[in-house]
């Protein structure tokens, strides 16, 4: 999530100064409204950058994939530089099991009106590359430096 937020704000000349991720109570979802058992992860982030690019940057965060929503923010201006402390929620499906491809029917592959509306909305969002494969970095290799852990 922080990588995605960093990519978004960097495009507007902002930089991430501080952040925190709190797992807290992950079951805050109203199951009568939610179709999926998604979970919300609160992220606190402080960014600094040009004051005149604040609104486009906020809009880009809200229109990014994976889906992020700004719950609260506080902004301090010093000349042309803004420092913004934001509370952002990120969403994910922890126990989502992909359907077995051999058991899918044509009805499963035909989107409902609600699903089509969501796809139309999301098609306007910009993807910032936070797939599961990229979380650890695709180009990184583990280097064993032979250090001894003093606690074991």
GIKA-V742691 format. One record per pair of residues at least 12 apart in sequence whose C-alpha atoms are under 6 Angstrom apart, sorted by sequence separation. I is the first residue (numbers start at 1). J is the second residue. D is the distance in Angstrom with one decimal. If there is no record, write none. Layout:
i=I j=J d=D
i=I j=J d=D
//
This chain:
i=73 j=85 d=5.4
i=26 j=39 d=5.7
i=73 j=86 d=4.2
i=72 j=86 d=5.7
i=72 j=87 d=5.1
i=71 j=87 d=5.4
i=70 j=87 d=6.0
i=71 j=88 d=5.5
i=23 j=41 d=5.8
i=70 j=88 d=4.4
i=69 j=88 d=5.6
i=22 j=42 d=5.7
i=69 j=89 d=5.3
i=68 j=89 d=5.6
i=21 j=43 d=4.6
i=68 j=90 d=4.8
i=20 j=43 d=5.7
i=20 j=44 d=5.0
i=19 j=44 d=5.3
i=19 j=45 d=4.1
i=18 j=45 d=5.7
i=18 j=46 d=5.1
i=17 j=46 d=5.5
i=51 j=80 d=5.3
i=16 j=46 d=5.9
i=17 j=47 d=5.5
i=50 j=80 d=5.9
i=51 j=81 d=5.2
i=16 j=47 d=4.5
i=50 j=81 d=4.8
i=51 j=82 d=4.9
i=15 j=47 d=5.4
i=49 j=81 d=5.4
i=50 j=82 d=6.0
i=15 j=48 d=5.5
i=49 j=82 d=5.5
i=14 j=48 d=5.2
i=48 j=82 d=5.5
i=14 j=49 d=4.0
i=48 j=83 d=4.4
i=13 j=49 d=5.7
i=47 j=83 d=5.7
i=47 j=84 d=5.3
i=46 j=84 d=5.5
i=46 j=85 d=4.4
i=45 j=85 d=5.8
i=45 j=86 d=5.4
i=44 j=86 d=5.8
i=44 j=87 d=4.7
i=43 j=87 d=5.8
i=43 j=88 d=5.1
i=42 j=88 d=5.8
i=43 j=89 d=6.0
i=42 j=89 d=4.6
i=41 j=89 d=5.6
i=41 j=90 d=5.2
i=40 j=90 d=5.7
i=40 j=91 d=4.7
i=39 j=91 d=5.6
i=39 j=92 d=5.5
i=38 j=92 d=5.5
i=38 j=93 d=4.5
i=64 j=125 d=5.1
i=65 j=126 d=5.9
i=63 j=125 d=4.8
i=64 j=126 d=4.9
i=65 j=127 d=4.6
i=64 j=127 d=5.8
i=4 j=128 d=5.8
//
